[in-house]
Amino acid sequence: MAGVLSQEEIDALLSALSTGEVDAEEIKADEAQKKIKPYDFRRPDKFSKDQVRTLQMLHESYARLLATSFATFLRAVTEAKVTAVQQVTYAEFTRSMPNPTIMSIFDLKPLGRAVLEIGPELGLVIVERMLGGKGRMPDKGRELTDIEQSILKRVILRALSHIKEAWQNVVDVDATFERLEMNPQFAQLVAPNQMVILVTITLHIAGNEGFMNICLPDILLEPVLSKLSAHYWFASTRQAITSESLSSLKRKVERTKVDVIVELGTASITFRELLNLQAGDVITLYTRADALLPVRIGTRPKFRARPGLVGSKLAVQIMHVEKDGVGEDD
């Protein structure tokens, strides 16, 4: 497929561009002249544009979850963005991977097995961050040691844990880690000519850029093809917001603690007067003794209250609600 190049083809193209053998402007001009897209009847597209678009939206949600989780786990600024969702054969996917690489085989229950691949250079950056280093990008990838694989497995498990949340509007799944493979030729998940969906996510971790690929075989997606539509996606999202998500959000808000501040009064004095203050000095406030005190939630005034005592503790009694300080959702 023209959209997927092997590592050797990429290196050859970059070398030709740097030496002047290939002109980038000529390539752009040739692409602009192409009006006919070739179609291979021996390997037809199995997914519609709407289904591919839904998968892209699904994994954009996954990328946001991944960035937030990795930023906390690796203690580094992390960004994640879906850069491509395309249909390729499994052979093209494995040929485009460098050797060695980091391929995680996982079971996406109840649908089937899939692959999560991380470039070796990015994998080494993650390992170094996990060990307390700065996370510098190496010049060249290499196979991971057993200890490095064990460390990276913890990160992969965290990445897999967010798949369930990202897929919840389509189907209830559970991603279970099976094994790591360094050589793409040893990860024969499906037949070489079988179609797969390849999701490419660009990761920026501690100033380093790398790629993560998620390979989903067509046999895995077949049971949920009817749900891979924009209409179903938005309908299920609205339903989740109006039922379970709304109830969960309400419970979280009810348990949230907020600071309540009662302002006794204000006064203005000079800096010289401040330096000369002694114990027993009295500062006259602008607030009248019988005036209602402003009650603030955070920085916003919400109520007016009268000070008093409840037993041996200071307290205020709410006497007035500030209309300007209360929103429609308060």
N, C-alpha and C positions, 0 to 999 in steps of 0.2 A: 504493500500500500504506500502511496506517495507521501502520506502524512506521517509515517513512522520510519525513522532512519535508525540504523544500527550505530553503535558507538564508533566503529571504523569508518562508516560513511560520514558521520558528523566530523570526525577528525580530518578526513580527506577534504571535505568541503571548506572547513576553516583554513586549512593549509593552502588550498587553491585561492581563496579570497585574499589571504595575507601576501601571497607571492604575485598576485595580479593576473593569474591564469584565468580567473573567473571574475567578471565585473558584476557587482551587486545591482547596478542600475539596469544592466541588460537582463538580469534575472527578473527584476520587477516589471520591465517592459514586456517580456515574454509572458509573464503571468497575467498581465492586463489584457493581452490579446486573446487569451484562452476563453472561449465562450461556451465550449462544449465540455461537459464533465463526463469522463469515461465511466461506464457501468459494467461491472463484471457479473454476468449472469451465473457464473459458477460459484460466486460467493456474494449472494444478494444481501442487502442490509436487512437485518431482522428486527430492527427497532425503528419506529416512526420518529419524526422530528419532535413531536409532542412528548413522546416517552423519553427521548434523550434530554429534552429541556427539563422535564420533571426530575430526572436523575441529577441534572446539574443543580437545580434548586435544592434538592435533598442534600447534596454533598456540600453546597455552600453553607447550609446550616451546620453540617458536620465540621466544616473548616473553622467556623466561628467558635464552636465548642472546643475544638482542638487547640486553637490559638490561646484561648483563655486558660485551658488546663495546662498546656506546656509552659506558659509564662510563669505560672505558680510553681510547677513541679521542677523546672530547670532554673528558676530564678533568673530569667533573662527575657528581654523584650522579644516577643514572638508574634509574627504575623503569618496568616495562612490564607491562601486564595486559590480557588479552583481556576485553573488556566485552560483546561481542555477536557472534554468528554467526547470520546470517539469510539466507533465500532472497528475493531480489528480482529484478526485471527489470533489464536493463542500462540502460534508459531511466531507471528510478527511481534507480539508482546515480548516473548522470551528473547528474540534476536535483538531487540532494541535495548535490552538490559546490559549493563557492563558486567564483566566477570573478573573479580568477585563482586557480588552485591548482597543485599540483606533482604531476603524474601521470607515473609512470615505467612505460613499456611494456617488459615483459621476456618472454623466451621461456623457458618452463619445460620444457626438453627432457627427454624426448621427447613430452610431453603436449600442449603448445601455448602460446599467448600469454596473459598475464595482466597485471594492473595493480596497482601499488603506489602509493598516493596519500598524500601528506603535506600537511597544512594549511599555507597560506602563512605564517601567523604562527609556527608551530613550525619551518618551514624557515628563516625568518630568524633564529630563536634559535640553530639549529644552525650557520648560517653565521657568526654573531657569535662563537660559542664557538670555531669553527675558526680565526677570525682573532685570537684571543687576548682577546676581550671577555668581559664577565660573562654574556652571553646573556639580555638582557632582552626580555620579550615586547612586541612592538609593539602599538600601539592598533588598527592595521588592516593587513591583508595587502596586498601589492602584487606585481607581476611581478618576477621576479628578473632581474638583469642577466646578461650572458654570463659574467662572471667569477664571480658568485654561483652560477650554474648549474653551472659547472665545479667549484666547491668542493663544492657539494651532491652532485654526481655521485659523488664519492669516498665519501661517507657512504652513498649508496644502494647502491653496489657492495658495501660492507661488509654492509649489511642483506640484500642478495640472497645473499651468500655463505653465510649461515647457514640458508637454506631447505633446502639439500641435507642437512644434518645432521638437521634437524627432520623431514624426510620419509623418512629412511632406513628406518624400520620399515614403511613402506607401499610405497614404490617408489623406485628410484634415479633421482634427477632432478638437473638442473644448470640453474641460473637464469642466463641471459645477458641483460645490459642491451641494449636496443635504442635507445630515445630518450626524451626528456622532452617533455611537453606541458603548457602553462600553461592552455589553454582546454579544459574537459571535452568540449565539442562536437566538438573536433578529434580526439578519441581514440575513434573508432568501431571498437572492437575486434570486436564481434559485432553482430547485429541488435538493435534497441532492445527488442523483446519477448522476447528470449531470456533464460532464467533464469540467474542467477549466484549463487554463494555469496559473501556479503560478510562479511569478518572485520574487526571494528573493534578496534584495540589502543590503549589509553590510555597515553600516554607522559608521564612526569614527568622533565623535564631541567632541572637547576639551579633547581628550584623553580617551573618553568613547566609547565603542563599543555597537552597537545595530542593530536591523534588521528592515527593511521596506519590506512589502510584497505587491505586486500588483496582484490581482486576476482578470483574464479576462475570462469570461464564453465562451464556444465554440460557443454559439449562437451569441455572439458579434463579433467573429472573422470570422464566416462563410462568410460574404459578401466580405472579403478581403483575403481569403485563396489563391486565384490565384496570389496575389501580394506578398505573404510571401515566396519569394524565393530569394536566393542569387543573381541570375542573374538579377531579376527585381530590387533588392535593389541597386546593383552597377550601373546598367544602369540609374536608376532615379537619383542616386547621381551624376554621371558624367553629366547628363543633367542639373541638378540644378547648377552645378559649371560653366558650359559653358554659361548659360543664365542669369537667375535672380540673382544668387549669385554673379556672376562676375560683373554685372552692379552695384549691391549694394555695393560691395567691392570697385569698382572704384570710386563711388560717395563719399564713406567715406574717401578714400585716398586723393581725391582732396580737401576735406575740412579740412584735417589734417594740423595743424600748426607746423612748424619746426623752430628751431633756426638757424639763419645764422650769422656766426662769421667771421669778417674780421680781420686778424692778421696784425697789423701795423709793427711789428718787434719784435726782441728779443735782450736781452743783458745780460751779466753776470757781477755781482758785488759781492764784498765780503760782509759778514754780517756786518762788522764794517762800511763799506761805506753805507750800508742800514740804520744803526742806526744814522748816521751823516747827512742823507739827510735833506735838508731844502727847504723851498719854494723858487723857482727861480733856483734851481740846474738843470742842464741839463744832461740827460743820453743819451749817444751815442748808437744808435741801430746798429745792424749788417746789416740791410737792407739798400740798396742804395736808394737815393731819387727818382731815376727814375725807380726803380724795380717794377715789378708787385707783388701785395699783394695776399697771399693765402686766398681763401674764403672757409670756412669749413661749412659743413652741419652736425651738431652734432660734431663728432670727425674726420670725413673723409674729406680730401681736395677734393673739387669738381671743383673749378674754380680758375683762376688767373685774377685779376682785377686791374684797375687803379683808385686811389682815386680822388675825386673831390667834387664839390658842385652842388646841384640842388636847385636854389633859395637860401634860408638861411639854408638848411639842408645838412649834410654830405651825400655823396653817393659814390658808386663805379660803374665803368663800366666794365662789363665782357669782357675780351679780349681773354681768352684761357680756354678750357675745359680740365680738368685733366683726361686722359684716365684711369690711374690706380685707380682713385677714383670713377669711374662710373661703376656700374655693368650692366649686360645685361638687368636687369629689371628696371633700373632707367630711 
